[in-house]
Amino acid sequence: MPLTSQNALEARAGLDTETLAMMLETIRDFVRDAIPDERLLQLDHDDECPADLVRAMCSDQLGIQLLFIPEEYGGMGGSTMDVYRVCQEMAGLDLGIATSVLATFLGSDPIFFGATPEQKTQWLTEMAERGVLYAYGATEPEAGSDLGALKTTATPVLTDGSVSGYRLNGRKQWISNGGIADKYTILASAPGGPSWFVLDRGTEGFTQNRPEDKHGIRLSNTAALFLDNVFVPVGNLVGDVEGQGLIQAQKVFGYTRVMVATFGLGAGWSALDRAITYSTTRIQGGAPLSEKQGYTHKLIVPHAVRLEAARAFIEFVATRIDAGEGADGALNTEGAIAKYLATEAGNLAADAAIQAHGGYGYTREYLVEKIKRDVRITTIYEGTSEIMEMTIARDRWQQHLKTAGRYYLDSAAGLRALDARHPDVGAGTAAVACEALAGVLEACRAGRLTRNQHVLLRLGELIAAAEGAGCFAARAAAALDGDLPEKADHRFDGTALAAMSRVFARDAALKVACDGLRWVTGPAGPQAAGSTPLLSSLRLDAACAAQEGLIADMDRVADALYGRSGASSA
Ligand SMILES: Cc1cc2nc3c(=O)[nH]c(=O)nc-3n(C[C@H](O)[C@H](O)[C@H](O)COP(=O)(O)OP(=O)(O)OC[C@H]3O[C@@H](n4cnc5c(N)ncnc54)[C@H](O)[C@@H]3O)c2cc1C
């Protein structure tokens, strides 16, 4: 079923596989032709957004905006899987340009999810036909993670006793496309509560600051917006009802966070692939670095494993959204896990890619230095990693309480069933991670430890690791069974994914057990766990036993990454 506005987050099939493949190739060729590496470096150096290119990409020249727009408004009605593949591709080319393109989609999000049918016809059709660039204006100087603290106001203007419009006053901060957009969706506090308004560039009293001088994504325009008694007609109140703004923003986090997750994935792989290529030709100690186990198993393999674990989660959430599960924020926690895993993995991978290039990595020419600066933003925008940890931990904590501690024990049982069918995908070790997690959560409940915010957020990290391991094992099993969706990424075969999954699951099980021990005993000593036998509930023995075979599996992953058949040498 194609994406339509009525079923905004309901079942969707999107593009056919050939059209998607063609779109990916066209984007790659278009961006590489327009901005070869030297120009990319120059624009980064000059801190310049190639606005004409962004416009060309979001208009009929390339038509990326059509992917995001339902067919009934003249778009192509792309599915979440389509958007994931396209966003990953763009992020691999340049994260600044990818940010500009995605920002225009984020800017139209409040319309997509909150506007009346007439408003959608007006604004989405215009976007499809004319490639109008949008910006998404939520953040303020004093309202970032906590949007409820917003200060921008929308004061009704009365004409003949009825509301004819609003006067907007306030300031927006860090707005992508802020200086180049044609239209802006602005979150402001109306008498009925936070509400979205569509504002045209050039409206009297509405000005944009100069672009921010940023650490990375210097090819994207980020600017503050000033709203000084700006009049917007009543018809520009999204959805015609005040007070829906935060609800509308919340509704789509499952979706939008998956998109930013793909940015971490695309940029992380772009850096790592450069390191992989470099290491095959760089000779040190008499052989290419790619043959040095101490190099590959520190700087390449763990990062490939983490990125692929994150991909498994992204595809898992995308598939569920496309099956119609994401309505009304139902997959917000899963979206947060995807974002957290992928953006943290991408950031670490890019850092390792600099190290893998040695001194060359520290210079600009090899681009990994730029990618590292670029990818850093993905752990900040669209919800910081700490906010992701909080979102994940709060929800799963509730699940643990509601099920009287069964939530992760049930997940473990499911993974043990998978392990019985597929003993080679790390599902048994992922089950150990889930059992340990159930033990940690129960100890936290008994000791009332989540009163410490730090403990709560660390639980978010452990939950992401355990759920990531389970999801990766399932993806590896699907790949071995030939059951991966057609639109899934097929870079690695089932055998390679199984080895990667085993490496990730070992890490997750040990992490949950060791970090869990730390965060349970840290606040109040071993007695914090109450009467629970702490060490056995953390499955420390099982997590240690599962480590056997780790180096051999890392060898297998290295072989898969370098396309060779034997084990790597010391
Ligand atoms: C380049 C760039 C582009 C952006 N594009 C857009 C855009 O297009 N539209 C838009 O609306 N916004 C945009 N943003 C804003 C972005 O989403 C926010 O910067 C982000 O949500 C964090 O908000 P903040 O900067 O106010 O940080 P804060 O919320 O002040 O956070 C500061 C630190 O405190 C932590 N923290 C915050 N709250 C808590 C808490 N309760 N408990 C524990 N720790 C906490 C955070 O994790 C972070 O580490 C952009 C930002 C940047 C830098």
The ligand as an SDF file (V2000), in Angstrom:
LIG
                    3D

 53 58  0  0  0  0  0  0  0  0999 V2000
   23.5000   21.6150   13.8820 C   0  0  0  0  0  0  0  0  0  0  0  0
   22.1850   21.5770   14.5830 C   0  0  0  0  0  0  0  0  0  0  0  0
   21.0110   21.4720   13.8490 C   0  0  0  0  0  0  0  0  0  0  0  0
   19.7750   21.4740   14.4970 C   0  0  0  0  0  0  0  0  0  0  0  0
   18.6260   21.4890   13.7560 N   0  0  0  0  0  0  0  0  0  0  0  0
   17.4320   21.7050   14.3820 C   0  0  0  0  0  0  0  0  0  0  0  0
   16.2450   21.9370   13.6240 C   0  0  0  0  0  0  0  0  0  0  0  0
   16.2450   21.9090   12.3910 O   0  0  0  0  0  0  0  0  0  0  0  0
   15.0980   22.2090   14.3000 N   0  0  0  0  0  0  0  0  0  0  0  0
   15.0370   22.2590   15.6520 C   0  0  0  0  0  0  0  0  0  0  0  0
   13.9670   22.5050   16.2050 O   0  0  0  0  0  0  0  0  0  0  0  0
   16.1530   22.0080   16.4120 N   0  0  0  0  0  0  0  0  0  0  0  0
   17.3460   21.7600   15.8020 C   0  0  0  0  0  0  0  0  0  0  0  0
   18.4890   21.5580   16.5430 N   0  0  0  0  0  0  0  0  0  0  0  0
   18.4000   21.5770   18.0020 C   0  0  0  0  0  0  0  0  0  0  0  0
   18.6550   20.2210   18.6340 C   0  0  0  0  0  0  0  0  0  0  0  0
   17.5880   19.3490   18.4270 O   0  0  0  0  0  0  0  0  0  0  0  0
   18.9580   20.4900   20.1180 C   0  0  0  0  0  0  0  0  0  0  0  0
   20.2410   21.1020   20.1410 O   0  0  0  0  0  0  0  0  0  0  0  0
   18.9410   19.2460   20.9530 C   0  0  0  0  0  0  0  0  0  0  0  0
   17.6370   18.7440   21.0630 O   0  0  0  0  0  0  0  0  0  0  0  0
   19.4860   19.5210   22.3610 C   0  0  0  0  0  0  0  0  0  0  0  0
   18.9170   20.6500   22.9320 O   0  0  0  0  0  0  0  0  0  0  0  0
   19.8720   21.7840   23.5670 P   0  0  0  0  0  0  0  0  0  0  0  0
   20.8910   22.1350   22.5430 O   0  0  0  0  0  0  0  0  0  0  0  0
   19.0250   22.8570   24.0820 O   0  0  0  0  0  0  0  0  0  0  0  0
   20.6320   21.0610   24.7430 O   0  0  0  0  0  0  0  0  0  0  0  0
   20.0840   20.8300   26.2310 P   0  0  0  0  0  0  0  0  0  0  0  0
   18.7050   20.2990   26.1950 O   0  0  0  0  0  0  0  0  0  0  0  0
   20.3350   22.0390   27.0420 O   0  0  0  0  0  0  0  0  0  0  0  0
   21.0680   19.6860   26.6960 O   0  0  0  0  0  0  0  0  0  0  0  0
   22.4180   19.9280   27.1180 C   0  0  0  0  0  0  0  0  0  0  0  0
   22.9640   18.6150   27.6790 C   0  0  0  0  0  0  0  0  0  0  0  0
   22.1860   18.2250   28.8250 O   0  0  0  0  0  0  0  0  0  0  0  0
   21.6310   16.9370   28.6480 C   0  0  0  0  0  0  0  0  0  0  0  0
   20.2840   16.9450   29.2170 N   0  0  0  0  0  0  0  0  0  0  0  0
   19.2330   17.6840   28.8100 C   0  0  0  0  0  0  0  0  0  0  0  0
   18.1590   17.4300   29.5760 N   0  0  0  0  0  0  0  0  0  0  0  0
   18.5400   16.5240   30.4880 C   0  0  0  0  0  0  0  0  0  0  0  0
   17.8770   15.8660   31.5690 C   0  0  0  0  0  0  0  0  0  0  0  0
   16.5920   16.0880   31.8360 N   0  0  0  0  0  0  0  0  0  0  0  0
   18.5800   14.9910   32.3070 N   0  0  0  0  0  0  0  0  0  0  0  0
   19.8860   14.7280   32.0310 C   0  0  0  0  0  0  0  0  0  0  0  0
   20.5630   15.3190   31.0260 N   0  0  0  0  0  0  0  0  0  0  0  0
   19.8940   16.2030   30.2640 C   0  0  0  0  0  0  0  0  0  0  0  0
   21.6250   16.7120   27.1400 C   0  0  0  0  0  0  0  0  0  0  0  0
   21.6730   15.3330   26.8220 O   0  0  0  0  0  0  0  0  0  0  0  0
   22.8880   17.4340   26.7160 C   0  0  0  0  0  0  0  0  0  0  0  0
   24.0000   16.6080   26.8940 O   0  0  0  0  0  0  0  0  0  0  0  0
   19.7280   21.5150   15.9070 C   0  0  0  0  0  0  0  0  0  0  0  0
   20.9120   21.5720   16.6460 C   0  0  0  0  0  0  0  0  0  0  0  0
   22.1240   21.6090   16.0070 C   0  0  0  0  0  0  0  0  0  0  0  0
   23.3730   21.7390   16.8350 C   0  0  0  0  0  0  0  0  0  0  0  0
  1  2  1  0
  2  3  1  0
  2 52  2  0
  3  4  2  0
  4  5  1  0
  4 50  1  0
  5  6  2  0
  6  7  1  0
  6 13  1  0
  7  8  2  0
  7  9  1  0
  9 10  1  0
 10 11  2  0
 10 12  1  0
 12 13  2  0
 13 14  1  0
 14 15  1  0
 14 50  1  0
 15 16  1  0
 16 17  1  0
 16 18  1  0
 18 19  1  0
 18 20  1  0
 20 21  1  0
 20 22  1  0
 22 23  1  0
 23 24  1  0
 24 25  2  0
 24 26  1  0
 24 27  1  0
 27 28  1  0
 28 29  2  0
 28 30  1  0
 28 31  1  0
 31 32  1  0
 32 33  1  0
 33 34  1  0
 33 48  1  0
 34 35  1  0
 35 36  1  0
 35 46  1  0
 36 37  1  0
 36 45  1  0
 37 38  2  0
 38 39  1  0
 39 40  1  0
 39 45  2  0
 40 41  1  0
 40 42  2  0
 42 43  1  0
 43 44  2  0
 44 45  1  0
 46 47  1  0
 46 48  1  0
 48 49  1  0
 50 51  2  0
 51 52  1  0
 52 53  1  0
M  END
$$$$
